Amino acid sequence: MQIRTVTKNDYHEIDKLIREAFTDTAHGYGGEAELVDKIRESDSYISDLEVIASEDDQIIGYGLLSKVNILNENNTFSGLVLAPLAVLPKYQRTGAGKSMINELEARAKKHNYRFISILGHPDYYPKFVYLPASKFHVNAPFSVPDEAFMIKPLYTGALDGIRGMIKYSKAFE
């Protein structure tokens, strides 16, 4: 399996992969492919933080980090959100998701980001040390189960003294 940065030639196949990966899930397809298109058009997009996993020249997984902020009454703190992470159903539980998360986290650290937030499955992301954001006094801008809204500091002390609400880019609206 290889992990590499996405190119424009991958867009069509990524769109199909995202739709297939989310369609038969508990929550179903929720416009994730359209979200990716909007993020790519926004100022929160960083091309180096969009990756695919491939095997035998077939794209089997996709992951995207984009910029978000934690806002409070005094400050703004920059970080990232993982949305979406998708793996073709027949390749789930093969390590593709883990490989993409590890690569994206390494790239995020190179870009000197403080944290990655995620709205995701509470049984999956804690394996990668994502914790409920409430433990860091970080809130979602919408109602969501505490165990599904998670965050991971990318270095020791990255969230020390930071509290507030995540502000997503307009792409998420």
C-alpha positions in Angstrom: 0.0 0.0 0.0 1.2 3.5 -0.9 0.2 6.8 0.6 0.6 9.9 -1.6 -0.6 13.4 -2.1 -3.7 13.8 -4.2 -3.5 15.2 -7.8 -6.4 16.6 -9.8 -6.4 13.4 -11.9 -7.6 11.6 -8.8 -10.6 13.8 -8.1 -13.2 11.7 -10.0 -12.1 8.4 -8.5 -12.0 10.0 -5.0 -15.6 11.2 -5.5 -16.7 7.7 -6.3 -14.7 6.2 -3.4 -16.2 8.7 -0.8 -19.8 7.9 -2.0 -19.2 4.2 -1.8 -17.4 4.3 1.6 -20.2 6.3 3.3 -23.4 5.0 1.6 -23.9 1.8 3.6 -22.7 3.2 7.0 -24.9 3.8 10.0 -25.3 7.5 9.2 -25.3 7.0 5.4 -23.9 9.3 2.8 -24.1 12.9 4.0 -22.6 15.0 1.2 -19.0 14.2 2.1 -17.9 14.4 -1.6 -19.5 17.8 -2.0 -17.8 18.9 1.2 -14.4 17.9 -0.3 -15.1 20.0 -3.4 -16.0 23.0 -1.2 -12.9 22.6 1.0 -10.7 22.5 -2.1 -12.2 25.9 -3.2 -11.8 27.5 0.2 -8.9 29.2 2.0 -8.8 26.4 4.5 -7.4 24.0 1.9 -3.8 22.9 1.9 -2.9 20.6 -1.0 -0.2 18.8 1.0 -2.8 17.7 3.5 -4.9 15.7 1.1 -3.8 12.1 0.6 -4.9 8.8 -0.9 -4.0 5.2 -0.1 -3.5 3.0 -3.2 -2.9 -0.6 -3.9 -2.1 -2.0 -7.3 -2.8 1.4 -8.9 -6.3 1.5 -7.4 -7.3 4.2 -4.9 -8.6 2.5 -1.8 -8.7 5.3 0.7 -8.8 9.0 1.1 -8.1 11.5 3.8 -8.2 15.3 4.1 -7.1 17.8 6.7 -8.2 21.4 6.4 -7.7 24.5 8.6 -10.0 25.3 11.6 -9.6 27.6 14.5 -10.4 27.5 18.2 -12.0 30.8 19.1 -12.5 32.3 22.5 -13.2 35.9 23.6 -9.5 36.8 23.5 -7.7 34.7 21.0 -7.7 32.5 17.9 -5.7 29.2 17.7 -5.0 27.5 14.4 -5.4 23.8 13.9 -6.8 21.2 11.5 -9.9 19.1 11.1 -9.9 15.6 9.6 -12.9 15.4 7.3 -13.4 13.1 5.6 -11.5 9.9 6.1 -12.8 7.2 3.8 -11.8 3.7 2.8 -13.5 1.4 0.3 -15.6 -1.2 2.2 -13.6 -4.2 1.0 -10.4 -2.5 2.2 -11.6 -1.5 5.6 -9.8 -3.2 8.5 -6.6 -3.5 6.4 -4.7 -0.7 7.9 -5.4 1.8 5.1 -7.2 4.3 7.5 -4.4 4.0 10.0 -1.7 4.6 7.4 -3.5 7.7 6.1 -4.0 9.1 9.6 -0.3 8.5 10.5 0.8 10.2 7.3 -1.6 13.2 7.7 -0.5 13.7 11.3 3.2 13.6 10.3 2.5 16.2 7.6 0.4 18.4 10.1 3.4 18.4 12.5 5.7 19.5 9.7 3.4 22.4 9.1 3.5 23.2 12.8 -0.2 22.8 13.6 -1.2 22.5 17.2 -4.1 20.0 16.9 -6.4 17.9 14.7 -10.1 17.7 15.5 -12.5 15.1 14.3 -16.2 14.4 14.4 -16.1 10.7 14.1 -16.8 7.2 15.4 -16.0 7.0 19.1 -14.8 3.4 18.8 -12.3 4.1 16.0 -10.4 7.4 16.6 -9.4 6.8 20.3 -7.1 4.1 18.9 -5.0 7.0 17.5 -5.1 9.0 20.8 -8.0 11.2 19.8 -9.8 12.2 23.0 -13.1 14.0 23.7 -12.5 17.6 23.0 -14.3 18.5 26.2 -11.3 17.2 28.1 -9.4 20.2 26.6 -12.3 22.6 27.1 -12.9 22.8 23.4 -16.5 22.8 22.2 -18.3 22.1 18.9 -20.4 24.9 17.4 -23.3 22.5 17.2 -24.9 19.8 19.3 -23.0 16.5 19.1 -22.3 13.6 21.5 -19.3 14.3 23.6 -17.6 11.0 22.7 -17.9 11.7 19.0 -16.3 15.2 19.0 -12.6 14.6 19.5 -9.2 16.3 19.3 -5.6 15.4 19.4 -2.8 17.7 20.4 0.1 17.3 18.0 2.8 18.0 20.6 3.1 18.1 24.3 1.4 21.2 25.6 -0.2 22.1 22.3 -3.6 22.8 23.9 -2.3 24.1 27.3 -4.3 27.2 28.3 -6.5 27.0 25.2 -10.2 26.8 25.5 -13.0 27.8 23.2 -15.2 26.7 20.3 -14.1 25.2 17.0 -14.8 27.5 14.0 -15.0 25.6 10.7 -14.4 27.2 7.4 -17.5 28.3 5.3 -17.0 25.0 3.3 -18.7 23.2 6.2 -21.8 25.4 6.2 
